[in-house]
Amino acid sequence: MRRRFRSPLLLSLALAAGLAFSGASFAQSQESASLRLMAFGSDAQLTAIKHAIARFNQKYPNVKVEVAIDPISNGWGDYVTKVLSQFNAHNAYDVYGTAIETFRTFETRKLFVPLNDYIQKNPGFSDFAPSLFQQASNQGQTYFIPIGWNNIMINYNRALFKAAGVEYPKQGWTWNDFRETAKKLTVRDPAGNIKQYGYEVPNQFFFVQPWFYSNGTSILNADWTGSNMLDPKVTESLQFLHDLIHVDKVSPIPGKDMLDNQYFAGQIAMISRGHWIIENAIKAKLDMDVAIPPAKVDDTTVIGFGGYGVAATSQHKELAEALITDLTSAETQKEEGELGGGVPGRKSAADSPAFLKFPPSAFLYYQTLPHTKPVPAPANFQEVEKIFIRYYDAMMADEMPIAEGVKRCHEELEASFKRLAAKKE
């Protein structure tokens, strides 16, 4: 579930216990302890987390919870590096919020405890979409409790569609439909300078995956143990995106920064993002909606999701599990979803009128869930992401022919997987 924000942020929040509460909500435990929680996200996540901890402290008033929240400004690869350094320095947190991009990396290093028994004792988790637990499990063990998720959709500015006299995207639209729509939504001044782009070709690993999935392919093989870059359909997908930039000129060349602000300002009509963008869209009062990504072979899109895990080094594993119970509760899921965080893992929270109110087609998030595949997230994700993006950027910038780019990318990915296999021997 790759996500980035405009500026780095690391907030530390100490929520002390000692809340006043009536006899009806008298504490269930007088145990004294301190827990440290490393979470990720933005204001929507932080607000919901604070309220979840307040509910936890009603049951455990003598447990102090210290929170650090990371906005994932530099991607999940850097987050992995940070977490590994904390474990190596014997300074790990008790509970970590993380994402599917990191699961295999952490699992292979046995940094977190299996939660199978904990899950079996909590029938309330049946409210989650079953596929989330399936995708969060590896070799029969579940180390992370799913929370919010994001599938990449086409987010579009309805006002710009209206101004151009273009119909809103319909279910079942194709790559060709998308291309023609992007052309109609690209606006130039009398001198030929582009004032409004029809689309932003993605600059992020997570965001670009639907263009492979919807063409019946992927950059990695099915079990994430090797490269699939030499598949002609991978080249076809990259060529399509390249042509949007250099032939149709409906998109700028992907750069280091994302163009969310330009989208909010009405300078870009369509972008590929997850539900997290809704938080800022609401603040900007943007007249927008979401559409299922267009299909070449089918309309499969990518999914990424977060989860909470208990560090193997925690001295308070039962308390950590109790904290996760509140962090993944229906109340927390509902609040985060309505504030514009990820799509709630609990279906009941996603069915709330407040969540479905905006964008107008919010129901499509869950409708597309059966047609998603997880973002490629092998144990060497840090290397895979960097290798792919380096060649992807070069190909999209016309600095390297696509044929050469896919070949060299394939070779580097294969070398990375060989190093990974050697470490396991």
DRENDO-1510 file (C-alpha; in Angstrom, 1 decimal, always signed):
<recs>
REC; n; res; u; v; w
REC; 1; MET; +0.0; +0.0; +0.0 .
REC; 2; ARG; +2.4; +2.6; -1.2 .
REC; 3; ARG; +1.6; +6.2; -0.1 .
REC; 4; ARG; +3.5; +9.4; +0.3 .
REC; 5; PHE; +2.9; +12.9; +1.6 .
REC; 6; ARG; +4.2; +16.2; +0.6 .
REC; 7; SER; +6.5; +16.8; +3.6 .
REC; 8; PRO; +8.2; +14.5; +6.1 .
REC; 9; LEU; +6.5; +14.3; +9.5 .
REC; 10; LEU; +7.2; +12.4; +12.6 .
REC; 11; LEU; +4.9; +13.1; +15.5 .
REC; 12; SER; +5.5; +11.7; +19.0 .
REC; 13; LEU; +2.5; +11.6; +21.2 .
REC; 14; ALA; +2.4; +10.3; +24.8 .
REC; 15; LEU; -1.1; +9.4; +25.9 .
REC; 16; ALA; -1.0; +9.0; +29.7 .
REC; 17; ALA; -3.6; +7.0; +31.5 .
REC; 18; GLY; -5.6; +8.2; +34.4 .
REC; 19; LEU; -8.7; +9.1; +32.4 .
REC; 20; ALA; -11.8; +9.8; +34.5 .
REC; 21; PHE; -14.6; +7.3; +34.0 .
REC; 22; SER; -17.7; +6.2; +35.8 .
REC; 23; GLY; -18.3; +3.0; +37.7 .
REC; 24; ALA; -20.1; +1.6; +34.7 .
REC; 25; SER; -16.8; +1.7; +32.7 .
REC; 26; PHE; -14.5; +0.8; +35.6 .
REC; 27; ALA; -11.1; -0.5; +34.5 .
REC; 28; GLN; -10.9; -4.2; +33.7 .
REC; 29; SER; -7.2; -4.3; +34.6 .
REC; 30; GLN; -4.9; -2.5; +37.1 .
REC; 31; GLU; -1.8; -3.7; +35.4 .
REC; 32; SER; +0.9; -1.0; +35.1 .
REC; 33; ALA; +3.1; -0.9; +31.9 .
REC; 34; SER; +4.3; +1.2; +29.1 .
REC; 35; LEU; +3.6; +0.3; +25.4 .
REC; 36; ARG; +5.2; +1.9; +22.4 .
REC; 37; LEU; +3.2; +2.1; +19.1 .
REC; 38; MET; +4.7; +2.9; +15.7 .
REC; 39; ALA; +1.9; +3.8; +13.4 .
REC; 40; PHE; +1.8; +5.3; +9.9 .
REC; 41; GLY; -0.5; +7.8; +8.1 .
REC; 42; SER; -1.7; +11.4; +8.4 .
REC; 43; ASP; -4.2; +13.3; +10.4 .
REC; 44; ALA; -7.1; +10.9; +9.7 .
REC; 45; GLN; -5.0; +8.0; +11.1 .
REC; 46; LEU; -3.7; +9.9; +14.0 .
REC; 47; THR; -7.1; +11.1; +15.2 .
REC; 48; ALA; -8.6; +7.6; +15.0 .
REC; 49; ILE; -5.6; +6.2; +16.8 .
REC; 50; LYS; -5.8; +8.7; +19.7 .
REC; 51; HIS; -9.5; +7.8; +20.2 .
REC; 52; ALA; -8.7; +4.1; +20.0 .
REC; 53; ILE; -6.0; +4.5; +22.7 .
REC; 54; ALA; -8.5; +6.4; +24.9 .
REC; 55; ARG; -10.9; +3.5; +24.7 .
REC; 56; PHE; -8.0; +1.1; +25.5 .
REC; 57; ASN; -7.1; +3.2; +28.6 .
REC; 58; GLN; -10.7; +2.9; +29.9 .
REC; 59; LYS; -9.9; -0.8; +30.3 .
REC; 60; TYR; -6.2; -0.4; +31.2 .
REC; 61; PRO; -5.8; +3.0; +32.9 .
REC; 62; ASN; -2.4; +2.3; +34.2 .
REC; 63; VAL; -0.9; +1.5; +30.8 .
REC; 64; LYS; +0.9; +4.4; +29.1 .
REC; 65; VAL; +0.9; +4.3; +25.3 .
REC; 66; GLU; +3.6; +6.3; +23.5 .
REC; 67; VAL; +2.9; +6.8; +19.8 .
REC; 68; ALA; +5.1; +7.7; +16.9 .
REC; 69; ILE; +3.4; +8.2; +13.5 .
REC; 70; ASP; +5.3; +8.1; +10.3 .
REC; 71; PRO; +3.8; +9.6; +7.1 .
REC; 72; ILE; +5.8; +7.2; +4.8 .
REC; 73; SER; +7.2; +10.3; +3.0 .
REC; 74; ASN; +10.0; +8.3; +1.4 .
REC; 75; GLY; +8.1; +5.0; +0.7 .
REC; 76; TRP; +7.9; +1.6; +2.4 .
REC; 77; GLY; +11.4; +0.7; +1.5 .
REC; 78; ASP; +12.8; +3.4; +3.8 .
REC; 79; TYR; +10.2; +2.5; +6.5 .
REC; 80; VAL; +11.7; -1.1; +6.4 .
REC; 81; THR; +15.1; +0.4; +6.9 .
REC; 82; LYS; +14.0; +2.4; +9.9 .
REC; 83; VAL; +12.2; -0.5; +11.6 .
REC; 84; LEU; +15.2; -2.9; +11.0 .
REC; 85; SER; +17.5; -0.3; +12.6 .
REC; 86; GLN; +15.2; -0.1; +15.6 .
REC; 87; PHE; +15.4; -3.9; +16.1 .
REC; 88; ASN; +19.1; -4.0; +15.5 .
REC; 89; ALA; +19.6; -1.2; +18.1 .
REC; 90; HIS; +17.4; -3.1; +20.6 .
REC; 91; ASN; +15.0; -0.2; +20.6 .
REC; 92; ALA; +12.0; -1.8; +18.9 .
REC; 93; TYR; +8.4; -0.7; +19.6 .
REC; 94; ASP; +5.8; -3.1; +21.0 .
REC; 95; VAL; +3.2; -2.7; +18.2 .
REC; 96; TYR; +3.9; -1.7; +14.6 .
REC; 97; GLY; +1.5; -0.5; +12.0 .
REC; 98; THR; +2.9; -1.4; +8.6 .
REC; 99; ALA; +1.8; -2.5; +5.1 .
REC; 100; ILE; +1.8; -5.5; +2.8 .
REC; 101; GLU; +4.9; -4.2; +1.1 .
REC; 102; THR; +6.9; -5.0; +4.3 .
REC; 103; PHE; +5.2; -8.2; +5.4 .
REC; 104; ARG; +7.5; -10.8; +3.8 .
REC; 105; THR; +10.6; -8.8; +4.8 .
REC; 106; PHE; +9.6; -8.7; +8.4 .
REC; 107; GLU; +8.3; -12.3; +8.4 .
REC; 108; THR; +11.5; -13.8; +7.0 .
REC; 109; ARG; +13.4; -12.1; +9.8 .
REC; 110; LYS; +11.0; -13.4; +12.5 .
REC; 111; LEU; +10.6; -9.9; +13.9 .
REC; 112; PHE; +6.9; -10.4; +14.8 .
REC; 113; VAL; +4.9; -13.0; +16.7 .
REC; 114; PRO; +2.3; -15.2; +15.0 .
REC; 115; LEU; -1.3; -14.0; +15.9 .
REC; 116; ASN; -3.2; -17.1; +14.9 .
REC; 117; ASP; -4.4; -17.9; +18.5 .
REC; 118; TYR; -5.2; -14.3; +19.1 .
REC; 119; ILE; -7.3; -14.2; +15.9 .
REC; 120; GLN; -9.2; -17.4; +16.9 .
REC; 121; LYS; -10.1; -15.8; +20.2 .
REC; 122; ASN; -11.6; -12.8; +18.5 .
REC; 123; PRO; -14.7; -13.8; +16.5 .
REC; 124; GLY; -15.3; -10.1; +15.8 .
REC; 125; PHE; -12.6; -10.2; +13.1 .
REC; 126; SER; -15.2; -12.1; +10.9 .
REC; 127; ASP; -16.4; -8.6; +10.0 .
REC; 128; PHE; -13.3; -8.1; +7.9 .
REC; 129; ALA; -13.2; -8.9; +4.3 .
REC; 130; PRO; -11.8; -12.5; +4.3 .
REC; 131; SER; -9.4; -11.8; +1.4 .
REC; 132; LEU; -7.5; -9.4; +3.7 .
REC; 133; PHE; -6.6; -12.1; +6.2 .
REC; 134; GLN; -5.8; -14.4; +3.4 .
REC; 135; GLN; -3.4; -11.9; +1.8 .
REC; 136; ALA; -1.9; -11.1; +5.3 .
REC; 137; SER; -1.0; -14.8; +5.9 .
REC; 138; ASN; +2.1; -16.6; +4.8 .
REC; 139; GLN; +2.7; -20.4; +5.1 .
REC; 140; GLY; -0.2; -20.8; +7.5 .
REC; 141; GLN; +0.8; -18.0; +9.9 .
REC; 142; THR; -0.7; -14.6; +10.3 .
REC; 143; TYR; +1.6; -11.9; +11.8 .
REC; 144; PHE; -0.5; -8.8; +11.0 .
REC; 145; ILE; -4.1; -7.9; +11.7 .
REC; 146; PRO; -5.4; -6.1; +8.6 .
REC; 147; ILE; -6.7; -2.5; +8.9 .
REC; 148; GLY; -7.5; +0.0; +6.2 .
REC; 149; TRP; -6.8; -0.8; +2.6 .
REC; 150; ASN; -6.4; +1.0; -0.7 .
REC; 151; ASN; -7.0; -0.2; -4.2 .
REC; 152; ILE; -5.8; +2.1; -7.0 .
REC; 153; MET; -8.7; +3.8; -8.8 .
REC; 154; ILE; -9.0; +6.5; -11.4 .
REC; 155; ASN; -9.8; +9.7; -9.4 .
REC; 156; TYR; -11.3; +12.3; -11.7 .
REC; 157; ASN; -12.3; +16.0; -11.5 .
REC; 158; ARG; -16.0; +16.1; -12.4 .
REC; 159; ALA; -16.0; +19.8; -13.1 .
REC; 160; LEU; -13.3; +19.4; -15.7 .
REC; 161; PHE; -15.3; +16.7; -17.4 .
REC; 162; LYS; -18.3; +18.9; -17.5 .
REC; 163; ALA; -16.3; +21.9; -18.9 .
REC; 164; ALA; -15.0; +19.7; -21.7 .
REC; 165; GLY; -18.3; +18.1; -22.4 .
REC; 166; VAL; -16.9; +14.7; -21.7 .
REC; 167; GLU; -19.0; +11.9; -20.2 .
REC; 168; TYR; -18.0; +10.5; -16.8 .
REC; 169; PRO; -16.1; +7.2; -17.0 .
REC; 170; LYS; -18.4; +4.2; -17.3 .
REC; 171; GLN; -17.8; +0.7; -15.9 .
REC; 172; GLY; -16.2; -1.5; -18.6 .
REC; 173; TRP; -14.2; +1.3; -20.3 .
REC; 174; THR; -11.1; +0.3; -22.1 .
REC; 175; TRP; -7.5; +1.5; -22.5 .
REC; 176; ASN; -8.6; +3.1; -25.8 .
REC; 177; ASP; -11.5; +4.8; -24.1 .
REC; 178; PHE; -9.2; +6.1; -21.5 .
REC; 179; ARG; -6.7; +7.4; -24.0 .
REC; 180; GLU; -9.4; +9.3; -26.0 .
REC; 181; THR; -10.8; +10.7; -22.8 .
REC; 182; ALA; -7.4; +12.0; -21.6 .
REC; 183; LYS; -6.9; +13.7; -25.0 .
REC; 184; LYS; -10.2; +15.5; -24.7 .
REC; 185; LEU; -9.3; +16.7; -21.2 .
REC; 186; THR; -5.9; +18.1; -22.1 .
REC; 187; VAL; -6.2; +21.9; -22.7 .
REC; 188; ARG; -3.6; +24.1; -24.4 .
REC; 189; ASP; -3.3; +27.8; -24.7 .
REC; 190; PRO; -3.1; +29.6; -28.1 .
REC; 191; ALA; +0.7; +29.1; -28.1 .
REC; 192; GLY; +0.3; +25.4; -27.6 .
REC; 193; ASN; +1.4; +25.3; -24.0 .
REC; 194; ILE; -0.5; +22.8; -21.9 .
REC; 195; LYS; -2.7; +24.5; -19.2 .
REC; 196; GLN; -4.4; +21.3; -18.1 .
REC; 197; TYR; -3.3; +17.7; -18.4 .
REC; 198; GLY; -5.8; +14.9; -19.0 .
REC; 199; TYR; -3.9; +12.4; -16.8 .
REC; 200; GLU; -0.8; +12.1; -14.6 .
REC; 201; VAL; +1.2; +9.0; -15.5 .
REC; 202; PRO; +2.1; +7.6; -12.1 .
REC; 203; ASN; +5.5; +8.0; -10.5 .
REC; 204; GLN; +5.1; +5.5; -7.7 .
REC; 205; PHE; +5.6; +1.7; -7.7 .
REC; 206; PHE; +2.1; +1.0; -6.1 .
REC; 207; PHE; +0.2; +3.4; -8.4 .
REC; 208; VAL; +1.5; +2.0; -11.7 .
REC; 209; GLN; +0.7; -1.7; -11.0 .
REC; 210; PRO; -3.0; -1.5; -12.4 .
REC; 211; TRP; -1.6; -0.8; -15.9 .
REC; 212; PHE; +0.1; -4.3; -15.7 .
REC; 213; TYR; -2.7; -6.1; -13.9 .
REC; 214; SER; -5.3; -4.8; -16.3 .
REC; 215; ASN; -3.2; -6.2; -19.2 .
REC; 216; GLY; -3.1; -9.6; -17.6 .
REC; 217; THR; +0.5; -9.4; -16.5 .
REC; 218; SER; +2.8; -8.3; -13.7 .
REC; 219; ILE; +6.4; -7.2; -13.3 .
REC; 220; LEU; +7.2; -10.2; -11.1 .
REC; 221; ASN; +6.2; -13.9; -11.4 .
REC; 222; ALA; +3.2; -15.3; -9.6 .
REC; 223; ASP; +4.9; -16.2; -6.3 .
REC; 224; TRP; +7.2; -13.1; -6.3 .
REC; 225; THR; +10.4; -15.2; -6.6 .
REC; 226; GLY; +11.6; -13.7; -9.9 .
REC; 227; SER; +11.2; -11.2; -12.6 .
REC; 228; ASN; +8.5; -11.2; -15.3 .
REC; 229; MET; +9.8; -8.1; -17.0 .
REC; 230; LEU; +10.4; -9.9; -20.3 .
REC; 231; ASP; +6.7; -10.7; -20.8 .
REC; 232; PRO; +5.7; -8.8; -24.0 .
REC; 233; LYS; +2.6; -7.5; -22.1 .
REC; 234; VAL; +4.9; -5.7; -19.7 .
REC; 235; THR; +6.5; -3.9; -22.6 .
REC; 236; GLU; +3.0; -3.2; -24.1 .
REC; 237; SER; +1.9; -1.6; -20.8 .
REC; 238; LEU; +5.0; +0.5; -20.5 .
REC; 239; GLN; +4.7; +1.6; -24.2 .
REC; 240; PHE; +1.1; +2.7; -23.6 .
REC; 241; LEU; +2.1; +4.9; -20.7 .
REC; 242; HIS; +5.1; +6.2; -22.6 .
REC; 243; ASP; +2.8; +7.2; -25.5 .
REC; 244; LEU; +0.4; +9.0; -23.2 .
REC; 245; ILE; +3.4; +11.3; -22.4 .
REC; 246; HIS; +5.3; +11.6; -25.6 .
REC; 247; VAL; +2.8; +10.9; -28.4 .
REC; 248; ASP; -0.5; +12.1; -27.1 .
REC; 249; LYS; +1.1; +14.6; -24.6 .
REC; 250; VAL; -1.7; +14.2; -22.1 .
REC; 251; SER; +0.6; +13.7; -19.1 .
REC; 252; PRO; +3.8; +15.3; -17.8 .
REC; 253; ILE; +6.9; +13.1; -17.5 .
REC; 254; PRO; +6.8; +11.5; -14.0 .
REC; 255; GLY; +9.1; +13.4; -11.7 .
REC; 256; LYS; +10.2; +13.0; -8.1 .
REC; 257; ASP; +7.2; +14.7; -6.7 .
REC; 258; MET; +3.6; +13.7; -6.9 .
REC; 259; LEU; +1.1; +16.1; -8.5 .
REC; 260; ASP; -1.8; +15.9; -6.0 .
REC; 261; ASN; -1.8; +19.6; -5.5 .
REC; 262; GLN; -2.1; +20.2; -9.3 .
REC; 263; TYR; -5.0; +17.7; -9.3 .
REC; 264; PHE; -6.7; +19.6; -6.5 .
REC; 265; ALA; -6.1; +22.9; -8.3 .
REC; 266; GLY; -7.8; +21.7; -11.5 .
REC; 267; GLN; -4.6; +21.4; -13.6 .
REC; 268; ILE; -4.9; +17.6; -14.0 .
REC; 269; ALA; -8.2; +15.9; -14.8 .
REC; 270; MET; -7.4; +12.3; -13.7 .
REC; 271; ILE; -4.9; +10.6; -11.4 .
REC; 272; SER; -4.3; +7.1; -10.1 .
REC; 273; ARG; -4.7; +7.0; -6.3 .
REC; 274; GLY; -6.2; +5.2; -3.4 .
REC; 275; HIS; -8.9; +6.3; -0.9 .
REC; 276; TRP; -6.3; +8.2; +1.1 .
REC; 277; ILE; -6.6; +11.1; -1.3 .
REC; 278; ILE; -10.2; +11.7; -0.1 .
REC; 279; GLU; -9.0; +13.4; +3.1 .
REC; 280; ASN; -7.4; +16.3; +1.1 .
REC; 281; ALA; -10.1; +16.3; -1.6 .
REC; 282; ILE; -12.7; +17.0; +1.1 .
REC; 283; LYS; -10.5; +19.8; +2.5 .
REC; 284; ALA; -10.1; +21.3; -1.0 .
REC; 285; LYS; -13.9; +20.9; -1.6 .
REC; 286; LEU; -13.1; +19.2; -4.9 .
REC; 287; ASP; -15.9; +18.0; -7.1 .
REC; 288; MET; -14.5; +14.6; -7.8 .
REC; 289; ASP; -15.4; +10.9; -8.1 .
REC; 290; VAL; -13.7; +7.6; -8.7 .
REC; 291; ALA; -13.8; +5.1; -11.5 .
REC; 292; ILE; -12.6; +1.5; -11.9 .
REC; 293; PRO; -9.3; +1.6; -13.9 .
REC; 294; PRO; -9.8; +0.9; -17.6 .
REC; 295; ALA; -9.2; -2.6; -19.0 .
REC; 296; LYS; -7.0; -4.1; -21.7 .
REC; 297; VAL; -7.6; -7.7; -20.7 .
REC; 298; ASP; -9.7; -7.2; -17.6 .
REC; 299; ASP; -10.3; -4.6; -14.9 .
REC; 300; THR; -8.1; -6.0; -12.2 .
REC; 301; THR; -6.5; -3.4; -10.1 .
REC; 302; VAL; -3.9; -3.5; -7.3 .
REC; 303; ILE; -4.6; -3.6; -3.6 .
REC; 304; GLY; -2.4; -2.7; -0.7 .
REC; 305; PHE; -3.3; -2.7; +3.0 .
REC; 306; GLY; -2.0; -2.0; +6.4 .
REC; 307; GLY; -1.8; -4.2; +9.5 .
REC; 308; TYR; -0.8; -4.2; +13.1 .
REC; 309; GLY; +1.8; -6.6; +14.4 .
REC; 310; VAL; +3.3; -7.4; +17.8 .
REC; 311; ALA; +7.1; -7.3; +18.0 .
REC; 312; ALA; +8.7; -10.5; +19.1 .
REC; 313; THR; +10.8; -8.4; +21.5 .
REC; 314; SER; +7.8; -6.9; +23.3 .
REC; 315; GLN; +7.7; -7.6; +27.0 .
REC; 316; HIS; +3.9; -7.1; +27.1 .
REC; 317; LYS; +2.5; -9.2; +24.3 .
REC; 318; GLU; -0.9; -9.7; +25.8 .
REC; 319; LEU; -1.3; -5.9; +26.4 .
REC; 320; ALA; +0.0; -5.3; +22.9 .
REC; 321; GLU; -2.7; -7.6; +21.5 .
REC; 322; ALA; -5.4; -5.8; +23.6 .
REC; 323; LEU; -4.2; -2.5; +22.1 .
REC; 324; ILE; -4.5; -4.0; +18.6 .
REC; 325; THR; -8.1; -5.0; +19.5 .
REC; 326; ASP; -9.0; -1.3; +19.9 .
REC; 327; LEU; -6.9; -0.1; +17.0 .
REC; 328; THR; -8.8; -2.5; +14.7 .
REC; 329; SER; -12.2; -2.0; +16.3 .
REC; 330; ALA; -15.3; -1.1; +14.3 .
REC; 331; GLU; -15.2; +2.4; +15.9 .
REC; 332; THR; -11.7; +3.0; +14.8 .
REC; 333; GLN; -12.2; +1.7; +11.3 .
REC; 334; LYS; -15.4; +3.7; +10.9 .
REC; 335; GLU; -13.7; +7.0; +12.1 .
REC; 336; GLU; -10.6; +6.6; +10.0 .
REC; 337; GLY; -12.6; +5.8; +6.8 .
REC; 338; GLU; -15.0; +8.7; +7.3 .
REC; 339; LEU; -12.1; +11.1; +7.8 .
REC; 340; GLY; -10.6; +10.0; +4.5 .
REC; 341; GLY; -8.0; +7.4; +5.5 .
REC; 342; GLY; -7.9; +4.0; +3.9 .
REC; 343; VAL; -11.0; +2.0; +3.0 .
REC; 344; PRO; -12.1; +0.2; +6.2 .
REC; 345; GLY; -11.2; -3.4; +6.5 .
REC; 346; ARG; -14.4; -4.0; +8.3 .
REC; 347; LYS; -17.3; -4.1; +5.8 .
REC; 348; SER; -19.7; -2.7; +8.4 .
REC; 349; ALA; -17.6; +0.5; +8.6 .
REC; 350; ALA; -17.5; +0.8; +4.9 .
REC; 351; ASP; -21.3; +0.5; +4.7 .
REC; 352; SER; -21.8; +3.6; +6.9 .
REC; 353; PRO; -23.7; +6.5; +5.2 .
REC; 354; ALA; -20.8; +8.9; +6.1 .
REC; 355; PHE; -18.2; +6.8; +4.3 .
REC; 356; LEU; -20.5; +6.3; +1.2 .
REC; 357; LYS; -21.3; +10.0; +1.0 .
REC; 358; PHE; -18.1; +11.0; -0.7 .
REC; 359; PRO; -17.0; +10.4; -3.4 .
REC; 360; PRO; -20.3; +9.7; -5.1 .
REC; 361; SER; -19.1; +6.3; -6.3 .
REC; 362; ALA; -17.5; +5.3; -3.0 .
REC; 363; PHE; -19.4; +2.0; -3.3 .
REC; 364; LEU; -17.0; +1.0; -6.0 .
REC; 365; TYR; -14.1; +0.5; -3.6 .
REC; 366; TYR; -15.7; -2.7; -2.1 .
REC; 367; GLN; -17.3; -3.6; -5.5 .
REC; 368; THR; -13.8; -3.9; -7.0 .
REC; 369; LEU; -12.3; -5.8; -4.0 .
REC; 370; PRO; -12.9; -9.3; -5.7 .
REC; 371; HIS; -11.0; -7.9; -8.7 .
REC; 372; THR; -7.8; -7.0; -7.0 .
REC; 373; LYS; -4.3; -8.5; -6.7 .
REC; 374; PRO; -1.9; -7.5; -4.0 .
REC; 375; VAL; +1.0; -5.2; -4.8 .
REC; 376; PRO; +4.1; -7.3; -5.6 .
REC; 377; ALA; +5.8; -7.5; -2.2 .
REC; 378; PRO; +8.7; -10.0; -2.0 .
REC; 379; ALA; +11.1; -10.2; +0.9 .
REC; 380; ASN; +13.5; -8.1; -1.1 .
REC; 381; PHE; +10.9; -5.4; -1.7 .
REC; 382; GLN; +13.3; -2.6; -0.9 .
REC; 383; GLU; +15.6; -3.6; -3.8 .
REC; 384; VAL; +12.7; -4.6; -6.2 .
REC; 385; GLU; +11.0; -1.2; -5.8 .
REC; 386; LYS; +14.2; +0.8; -6.3 .
REC; 387; ILE; +15.3; -1.2; -9.3 .
REC; 388; PHE; +12.0; -1.1; -11.1 .
REC; 389; ILE; +11.4; +2.7; -10.5 .
REC; 390; ARG; +14.9; +3.6; -11.7 .
REC; 391; TYR; +14.3; +1.9; -15.0 .
REC; 392; TYR; +10.7; +3.0; -15.2 .
REC; 393; ASP; +11.6; +6.6; -14.7 .
REC; 394; ALA; +14.3; +6.4; -17.4 .
REC; 395; MET; +11.9; +4.8; -19.9 .
REC; 396; MET; +9.1; +7.3; -19.2 .
REC; 397; ALA; +11.5; +10.2; -19.6 .
REC; 398; ASP; +12.6; +8.8; -23.0 .
REC; 399; GLU; +16.1; +8.5; -21.6 .
REC; 400; MET; +16.2; +4.7; -22.4 .
REC; 401; PRO; +14.4; +2.7; -25.0 .
REC; 402; ILE; +11.7; +0.4; -23.5 .
REC; 403; ALA; +13.3; -2.7; -25.0 .
REC; 404; GLU; +16.6; -1.9; -23.3 .
REC; 405; GLY; +14.9; -0.8; -20.1 .
REC; 406; VAL; +12.9; -4.0; -19.6 .
REC; 407; LYS; +16.0; -6.2; -20.4 .
REC; 408; ARG; +18.3; -4.4; -17.9 .
REC; 409; CYS; +15.6; -4.2; -15.3 .
REC; 410; HIS; +15.0; -7.9; -15.6 .
REC; 411; GLU; +18.7; -8.7; -15.2 .
REC; 412; GLU; +19.0; -6.6; -12.0 .
REC; 413; LEU; +15.8; -8.0; -10.5 .
REC; 414; GLU; +17.0; -11.6; -11.2 .
REC; 415; ALA; +20.3; -10.8; -9.5 .
REC; 416; SER; +18.4; -9.4; -6.5 .
REC; 417; PHE; +16.4; -12.6; -6.2 .
REC; 418; LYS; +19.5; -14.7; -6.5 .
REC; 419; ARG; +21.0; -12.8; -3.6 .
REC; 420; LEU; +17.8; -13.3; -1.6 .
REC; 421; ALA; +17.8; -17.1; -2.3 .
REC; 422; ALA; +21.4; -17.3; -1.2 .
REC; 423; LYS; +20.6; -15.8; +2.1 .
REC; 424; LYS; +18.1; -18.5; +2.8 .
REC; 425; GLU; +20.5; -21.3; +2.2 .
</recs>
